[in-house]
């Protein structure tokens, strides 16, 4: 589907020329002649981006309209346009959330470059929000233990500050969830929350990923790319697994933290960024600093406010509420009740959870998908009892905390294998229903084509041949 752009300008010639340019580049366009019409159009048409004139007689000006649009559609990027703007207007527009300010007379290259950058940022942030929702990061912190109460209190204290935070804890304890909670309770909540998995960035792409690059900066750089620091400007940048950054990346990160200035790879103009950095690691940074693998000065910069998340085995009283939380989420996804009896909850609480909350979420999902109904009407019927019992849990999580193989179909596959098979089936069905059209299959799965291709490659599925999608 082509991106939809709302053109807001009182001059018909501007709307006609810019509209023709965008339509030639396969954008859909909607027009509004003044601010009131623009607000109505956003509520009615749900555009992907807005080009908004600053000076419009006979109604609210562009800044007033911008402020209103950010209230009703905060995730839609707005690009301001004006031939009479001054620095104060540009500064106020930026503070109100404008993506960029274009000066008239407009140029085709300027309009298209800015619009594509705005849409790319919007897609990145939308995917970020989708992943957070899918992984449960948009959910409140769940738990009744004293450790969780202390954690919530710590978040409430550090969130309103601008200080950097270093979150430590074992893998799967929810470090990104805590970082997201800090962002949501801070003064930057309306601005982007951008995540970077430091361990996943190839060494030769760290600078481009973090700071962006200009077109032609290196072989394969066919267009400008906005880096994560620039995407997070005004908001929060979460650096996960920061202990895995190499020496060169550590040096570049330290410089940005000290100066607040970045330079795109291949660029000539330094760019000031206003970013709050929250870092996380499952490593002992003090230990690896003494071993010479992490810069001591960078550790001092990151570890202004430390927060430690205890492992799940140290707070077993949090297991039952977490199970109920994840079960409710699975019930919504599966369209049927998912409940655990007291015996199942007790057995789950005795397990040591080496993978912590992430492992618990996966186990609940596995049990919810595979648990059979127990009524005479058969599984899945309206009257079936699908309550998960201690016997169901024992097949997956023995009381001694060590997984064993059982003479049961569930024990023949690991959790990841079971979920991979489930995903392969879903993708295969979507492709079959779409007659091999990957784009249509992606739409049916509520994702985009590029992401579907990535999932297919990971699962070892071949793309259909001789299709246009």
C-alpha positions in Angstrom: 0.0 0.0 0.0 1.4 3.4 -1.0 2.1 5.9 1.9 -0.6 8.5 2.2 0.5 12.1 2.6 -1.7 15.1 3.7 -0.8 18.4 1.9 -1.9 21.4 3.9 -1.5 24.8 2.2 -3.8 27.6 1.3 -2.1 28.1 -2.1 -3.7 25.9 -4.7 -0.5 26.0 -6.9 1.6 24.6 -4.1 -0.9 21.8 -3.5 -1.1 21.0 -7.2 2.7 20.9 -7.8 3.7 19.0 -4.7 0.8 16.6 -5.2 1.9 15.9 -8.7 5.5 15.3 -7.5 4.3 12.9 -4.8 1.9 11.0 -7.1 4.7 10.6 -9.7 6.7 8.8 -6.9 3.7 6.6 -6.1 2.5 8.4 -2.9 -1.2 8.8 -2.3 -2.2 12.4 -1.5 -4.9 14.1 0.4 -5.3 17.9 0.4 -6.5 20.5 3.0 -6.8 24.3 2.4 -6.5 25.4 6.0 -5.8 24.2 9.6 -9.3 23.2 10.5 -9.6 21.1 7.3 -6.2 19.6 8.1 -7.3 18.4 11.6 -10.5 16.9 10.1 -8.5 15.2 7.4 -6.1 13.6 9.9 -9.0 12.3 11.9 -10.8 11.0 8.8 -7.9 9.8 6.5 -5.2 8.7 9.0 -2.3 9.8 6.8 1.2 8.4 7.1 2.8 11.9 7.0 1.7 15.6 6.9 3.3 18.5 4.9 2.0 21.6 6.8 2.3 25.2 5.8 3.2 27.7 8.5 1.3 30.7 7.3 -2.4 30.1 6.6 -4.9 33.0 6.7 -8.5 32.7 8.0 -7.9 30.2 10.7 -5.3 28.6 13.0 -1.7 29.0 11.8 0.6 26.0 11.2 2.1 26.0 14.7 -1.3 25.8 16.3 -2.3 23.0 13.9 0.9 21.2 14.6 0.2 21.2 18.3 -3.3 19.9 17.7 -2.1 17.1 15.4 0.4 15.9 17.9 -2.4 15.5 20.4 -4.7 13.5 18.1 -2.1 11.6 16.0 1.3 11.8 17.9 3.0 9.1 15.8 2.3 10.8 12.4 5.4 12.8 11.3 4.7 16.5 10.4 7.0 18.4 8.1 6.6 22.2 8.2 6.8 24.4 5.2 7.2 28.2 5.0 8.8 31.0 2.9 8.6 33.5 5.8 9.7 31.6 8.8 12.2 32.9 11.3 14.5 31.0 13.7 12.0 31.4 16.6 9.3 29.7 14.5 11.6 26.8 13.6 12.6 26.3 17.2 9.0 26.3 18.4 8.0 23.9 15.7 10.8 21.5 16.7 9.8 21.7 20.3 6.2 20.9 19.3 7.3 17.8 17.5 7.8 18.8 13.9 10.1 16.4 12.0 11.8 19.1 9.9 11.3 22.6 8.6 11.4 23.1 4.8 11.9 26.6 3.3 10.0 27.8 0.3 10.5 27.7 -2.6 10.4 24.0 -2.3 12.6 21.7 -4.3 11.6 18.2 -5.4 14.7 16.7 -3.9 14.2 18.4 -0.6 10.6 17.4 -0.4 11.2 13.7 -1.3 14.3 13.3 0.8 12.7 14.8 3.9 9.4 12.9 3.4 11.2 9.5 2.9 13.3 10.1 6.0 10.2 11.0 8.1 8.4 7.9 6.9 11.4 5.7 7.6 11.6 7.0 11.1 7.8 6.5 11.5 8.1 2.9 10.4 11.1 2.2 12.7 9.2 3.6 15.7 6.0 1.7 14.8 8.0 -1.5 14.5 9.6 -0.7 17.8 6.2 -0.2 19.5 4.9 -3.4 17.9 7.9 -5.5 19.2 7.4 -4.0 22.6 3.8 -5.0 22.6 4.5 -8.5 21.3 7.2 -9.0 23.9 5.2 -7.6 26.7 7.4 -4.5 27.2 4.4 -2.3 27.1 2.9 -4.1 30.1 3.2 -2.9 33.7 5.9 -4.5 35.9 4.3 -7.6 37.3 5.2 -9.0 40.7 4.3 -8.8 44.4 7.7 -9.4 46.0 9.6 -6.9 48.0 12.3 -6.9 45.3 9.6 -5.8 42.7 8.3 -3.1 45.1 11.8 -1.8 45.5 12.4 -1.8 41.8 9.2 0.2 41.1 10.3 2.7 43.8 13.7 3.0 42.2 12.2 3.6 38.7 9.9 6.3 40.1 13.0 8.1 41.7 15.3 7.9 38.7 12.8 8.4 35.8 12.2 12.2 36.2 16.0 12.9 36.2 18.1 13.2 33.1 20.9 11.0 34.6 22.1 7.9 32.7 21.1 4.6 34.1 22.9 1.2 34.0 20.6 -1.8 34.4 22.2 -5.1 35.4 20.7 -8.5 35.7 20.7 -12.0 34.2 19.4 -12.7 30.7 15.7 -12.7 30.6 15.0 -10.7 33.8 13.4 -7.8 31.9 16.0 -5.2 31.5 14.4 -3.7 28.4 11.1 -3.6 30.2 12.6 -1.6 33.1 14.3 0.8 30.6 10.9 1.3 28.9 9.2 2.0 32.2 11.9 4.6 33.0 11.2 6.3 29.7 7.4 6.2 30.1 7.7 7.9 33.5 10.2 10.5 32.3 9.7 13.9 30.8 10.7 12.4 27.5 7.8 10.0 27.3 6.3 11.7 24.2 9.6 11.3 22.4 11.1 8.2 20.8 12.3 5.2 22.8 14.9 3.5 20.5 16.5 0.2 21.3 19.9 -1.1 20.2 21.1 -4.6 20.8 24.8 -3.9 20.9 25.7 -7.6 20.6 23.8 -7.9 17.3 25.6 -5.1 15.4 28.5 -6.4 13.2 31.8 -4.7 14.1 32.1 -2.9 10.7 28.6 -1.5 10.9 28.6 -0.1 14.4 29.3 3.5 13.4 26.7 3.4 10.6 24.1 1.9 12.9 24.7 4.2 15.8 25.4 7.5 14.0 24.1 7.0 10.4 25.7 7.6 7.1 25.5 9.7 4.0 24.8 8.4 0.6 28.0 7.1 -1.0 29.9 7.0 2.4 30.9 3.4 1.6 30.2 0.7 -0.9 26.5 -0.2 -0.7 25.5 3.1 0.9 23.0 4.0 -1.8 21.0 6.5 0.3 21.3 8.4 3.5 20.6 6.5 6.7 19.6 8.0 10.0 21.5 6.5 12.9 19.9 5.4 16.2 21.2 8.4 18.2 19.6 10.7 15.7 16.3 8.7 15.7 16.3 9.0 19.5 16.9 12.8 19.5 14.7 14.3 22.3 14.0 10.8 23.7 15.7 7.8 25.1 18.3 5.4 23.6 18.4 2.0 25.2 21.8 0.2 24.7 21.2 -3.4 25.5 24.2 -5.7 26.0 26.5 -2.7 26.1 29.2 -5.0 27.6 29.6 -6.6 24.1 30.7 -3.4 22.3 34.2 -3.6 20.9 37.0 -1.1 21.8 36.4 1.1 18.8 32.7 1.3 19.4 33.3 2.1 23.1 35.6 5.0 22.2 33.0 6.5 19.8 30.2 6.1 22.3 32.3 7.8 25.0 32.9 10.7 22.8 29.2 11.2 22.0 28.3 10.9 25.7 30.9 13.6 26.5 30.0 16.0 23.7 26.4 15.3 22.8 27.5 15.6 19.1 27.5 12.9 16.4 28.7 12.9 12.8 27.1 10.7 10.1 29.6 8.4 8.4 30.8 10.3 5.3 29.2 13.5 6.6 30.9 16.9 7.1 28.5 18.5 9.5 28.4 17.7 13.2 24.9 17.2 14.6 23.9 17.9 18.2 21.6 15.3 19.7 19.7 15.5 23.0 19.5 11.8 24.1 19.1 10.1 27.4 21.1 6.9 27.4 20.0 3.9 29.4 22.4 0.9 29.1 22.0 -2.7 30.2 24.2 -5.7 30.5 24.2 -9.3 32.0 28.0 -9.0 32.5 30.0 -7.8 35.4 31.3 -4.6 33.9 33.6 -3.9 36.8 35.2 -7.3 36.4 35.7 -7.0 32.6 37.0 -3.5 33.1 39.7 -4.8 35.4 40.4 -7.4 32.7 40.9 -4.6 30.1 37.8 -5.5 28.0 35.7 -2.4 28.9 36.8 1.2 29.3 36.7 2.4 32.8 35.9 6.0 31.8 32.9 4.7 29.8 31.7 2.7 32.7 31.8 5.8 34.9 29.7 7.7 32.2 27.1 5.0 32.0 26.8 3.9 35.6 25.5 7.2 37.1 22.4 5.5 38.5 22.7 1.7 38.8 19.6 -0.6 38.9 19.9 -4.3 39.5 17.1 -6.8 38.7 17.2 -9.9 40.9 16.7 -13.3 39.1 13.3 -14.9 39.2 14.6 -17.8 41.4 15.2 -15.2 44.2 11.6 -14.0 44.1 9.4 -17.2 43.6 6.3 -15.3 45.0 6.3 -13.4 41.6 5.8 -16.6 39.6 2.0 -17.0 40.1 1.1 -13.4 39.1 3.5 -13.6 36.2 1.9 -16.8 35.0 -1.6 -15.3 35.3 -0.4 -12.3 33.4 1.1 -14.3 30.5 -1.9 -16.6 30.5 -4.2 -13.7 30.0 -2.1 -12.5 27.1 -2.1 -16.0 25.5 -5.9 -16.3 25.9 -6.3 -13.1 24.0 -4.1 -14.4 21.2 -5.6 -17.9 21.0 -9.2 -16.8 21.5 -9.9 -19.3 24.4 -9.4 -19.3 28.1 -6.0 -20.3 29.5 -6.0 -21.1 33.2 -3.5 -22.7 35.6 -4.7 -24.6 38.7 -3.1 -24.3 42.1 -0.9 -27.4 41.6 0.5 -26.1 38.4 1.3 -22.7 39.9 3.0 -24.4 42.9 5.1 -26.6 40.6 6.2 -23.6 38.5 7.2 -21.7 41.6 9.7 -24.5 42.6 11.6 -24.3 39.3 14.9 -22.3 39.4 14.2 -20.5 36.0 17.7 -20.2 34.5 16.1 -18.2 31.7 14.2 -16.0 34.2 11.0 -14.2 33.2 11.6 -14.7 29.4 11.8 -18.5 30.0 8.6 -18.4 32.1 6.7 -16.5 29.3 7.9 -19.1 26.8 6.8 -22.0 29.0 3.3 -20.5 29.5 3.0 -20.0 25.8 4.0 -23.6 25.1 1.5 -24.9 27.7 -1.3 -22.7 26.4 -0.8 -23.8 22.8 -0.3 -27.6 23.4 -2.5 -28.3 26.4 -5.5 -30.4 25.3 -9.1 -29.9 26.4 -10.5 -32.5 28.9 -14.2 -32.7 28.2 -16.1 -35.4 26.4 -16.9 -32.8 23.7 -13.2 -32.7 22.8 -10.5 -30.1 22.9 -11.4 -26.6 21.7 -15.2 -27.1 22.2 -17.3 -24.5 24.0 -17.6 -26.8 27.1 -14.0 -28.1 27.3 -11.9 -27.6 30.4 -8.5 -26.4 29.3 -7.1 -25.7 32.8 -3.4 -26.6 32.9 -2.6 -28.9 35.8 0.6 -29.9 37.6 0.8 -33.0 35.4 1.0 -30.8 32.3 3.7 -28.7 33.9 5.7 -31.7 35.0 6.1 -32.8 31.4 8.0 -29.6 30.8 9.3 -28.4 34.2 10.2 -31.1 36.7 10.3 -30.3 40.4 14.0 -30.7 40.7 14.5 -27.8 38.2 16.2 -30.0 35.5 14.3 -30.8 32.4 14.0 -34.5 31.6 12.8 -36.3 28.6 9.4 -37.9 29.1 7.6 -40.6 27.1 5.3 -37.9 25.8 5.0 -36.1 22.5 5.9 -32.8 24.2 9.3 -34.1 25.3 10.3 -34.9 21.8 10.7 -31.2 20.8 12.2 -28.2 22.6 10.2 -25.1 23.2 11.9 -23.3 20.4 11.4 -26.2 18.0 7.7 -26.4 18.9 7.2 -22.7 18.4 9.2 -22.7 15.1 7.0 -25.5 13.8 3.9 -23.6 14.8 5.2 -20.5 13.0 6.1 -22.5 9.9 2.5 -23.8 9.8 1.1 -20.3 10.1 3.3 -19.0 7.3 2.6 -22.0 5.1 -1.1 -21.5 5.5 -0.9 -17.8 4.8 1.2 -18.4 1.6 -1.3 -21.0 0.5 -4.2 -18.7 1.0 -2.4 -15.9 -0.8 -1.5 -18.3 -3.7 2.2 -17.8 -3.1 2.1 -14.0 -3.0 4.4 -13.0 -0.2 3.1 -9.5 0.1 -0.4 -10.7 0.5 0.7 -13.4 3.0 2.5 -10.7 5.0 -0.7 -8.7 5.1 -2.6 -11.7 6.4 0.0 -12.2 9.1 -0.1 -8.5 10.1 3.5 -7.8 9.2 5.5 -6.5 6.2 7.0 -8.3 3.3 10.7 -7.8 4.4 10.0 -9.1 7.9 8.2 -12.1 6.5 11.1 -12.9 4.2 13.5 -12.7 7.3 11.2 -15.1 9.2 11.1 -17.5 6.3 14.9 -17.5 6.0 15.3 -18.1 9.7 12.8 -21.0 9.6 14.4 -22.5 6.4 11.4 -21.8 4.2 11.9 -21.1 0.5 10.2 -18.2 -1.1 7.6 -19.1 -3.7 8.9 -18.8 -7.3 7.4 -16.9 -10.2 5.4 -14.5 -8.1 5.5 -10.8 -8.1 4.9 -10.3 -4.4 
